[in-house]
Amino acid sequence: MPDKCSINLQTMQNNTKFPEIPGPIGIFDSGYGGLTILEKIRAELPEYDYIYLGDNARTPYGTRSFEVVYKYTLECVTHMFEMGCQLVVLACNTASAKALRTIQQRNLPEMDPNRRVLGVIRPTVEAVVAMTTTNHIGLLATTGTVQSDSYPLEIQKINKDIHVTSEACPMWVPLIENNEFRTKGADYFIERDVRNLLAADPSIDTIMLGCTHYPLLEDKIKSLLPKGIQVVSQGEIVAKSLADYLQRHPEMESLCTRNGLIRYFSTESVEKFSSSASIFLHEEIKAEHIDLG
Amino acid sequence: MPDKCSINLQTMQNNTKFPEIPGPIGIFDSGYGGLTILEKIRAELPEYDYIYLGDNARTPYGTRSFEVVYKYTLECVTHMFEMGCQLVVLACNTASAKALRTIQQRNLPEMDPNRRVLGVIRPTVEAVVAMTTTNHIGLLATTGTVQSDSYPLEIQKINKDIHVTSEACPMWVPLIENNEFRTKGADYFIERDVRNLLAADPSIDTIMLGCTHYPLLEDKIKSLLPKGIQVVSQGEIVAKSLADYLQRHPEMESLCTRNGLIRYFSTESVEKFSSSASIFLHEEIKAEHIDLG
């Protein structure tokens, strides 16, 4: 394992290649939310090996600037490449919105043009565009994802006639990560933000949950909606999209090992990660610590 | 300025000394809360120069593990030494609780035994012990500060007969940093946590606000308390304690420059820091970016 100082942009600009040997699929998130995506991916593709990396020591990304989200995401992706991943999924909307394009276009060609980094926004958008009948879509997401405009921009690429209305929900992640999302205080913020979205465009028939934490609020959100509005969370969409990707790219599929194994890594302490992860997963897990930044 | 890789424990363990020339007083916080302390310090000691460093790219510290808080705090303190500070105040309760002692006992002797790092817990405790008449004190703080047990331990050193009852308030910092602390949703969490504290010990006559964000909630908290319970926030206490320290240590006082200047540094983007800082300060500020970790 290279020491801390070699994991930086210097290395990448030198066009250093990582070894081309089969490895686990990397699932990256800024915190715990990506576990909701991981769960659906493993249900869809149980035979593959996975590494989950949560940058919990620096979570949440949702309210941070472009520069910071890009820097942290690139550090984590680089580390997952060093751990042997040929394919990394950014199971984090803020990282997908603020860092994915630059990593794909600027860093990957220099680091290793054969590796792949995929995000969660494009598959979500493709699914949701096929679902709306009014052509009015709502987005509930973090401030960072909303400010990035990534969802409306991706949707416009597919269909210019679709209107997207966004509502930033900055309190939802702290409410979930502190396990306070079933309280009356949480109800206030969830009800207010959903109401604001519906008021901003009464023609919305499809609402995207553009944050991997939000599936934990799905029942509550659905209970606030008039009949006929559907809610789309990302886990199953991303899982099916990944399965489809592997089928269409046998050269990448052959570089993903298949023993049904998983390892969890976190930049936070192992105890804290394991305890908080239990809010999201339905099994006891054993995490390993990694030091980044 | 040394490059990123030289700012690490390796440098310190080599017993590298920083130059002994007069410099500004460093005020460190994990985020924006330390600005409430800085404001009071500048009101008390306006003639000195200050550097404020907010580790906003990695905030909040309040819910992070000991290991992570120690690592980040040490990086920031080291950086402030490199910028010329002879004296650094950790204007952050979590850093004071989880990192101060180790930095003072383990790192300072190796880095530079003449520099000083001071925290906010000891001066707060000294003030509050003198104020209680029932010997029952309440503490409202982040989960990290409460779990560290630093406040009860420091109080016990002064007076073993004093009972300290603590209530962790994990939602208060996100409510303040997202400027949601004046909402009904915020009221729910503030009222619940204050009520829990009072129920746990009805003899409390003095409540410490053990987080530098909480002065923004002081009026709301006071409105919830029965008559006769006093609330102590830290700004003025820390400011008076620093003035007293400089008077008692002329060798350190002579190493602090006095031109009434201030510079703000943040690990976040300059735009984001300046905009969020306006929640805490009553003036427009111009921040500078620094890259850590």
Interface residues (C-beta under 8 A of the other chain):
Chain A: K4 C5 N8 A57 R58 T63 R64 S65 F66 E67 V68 Y72 P170 M171 P174 L175 E177 N178 E180 T183 K184 G185 A186 Y188 F189 R192 T267 E268 S269 E271 K272 G293
Chain B: K4 C5 N8 A57 R58 T63 R64 S65 F66 E67 V68 Y72 P170 M171 P174 L175 E177 N178 E180 T183 K184 G185 A186 Y188 F189 R192 T267 E268 S269 E271 K272 G293
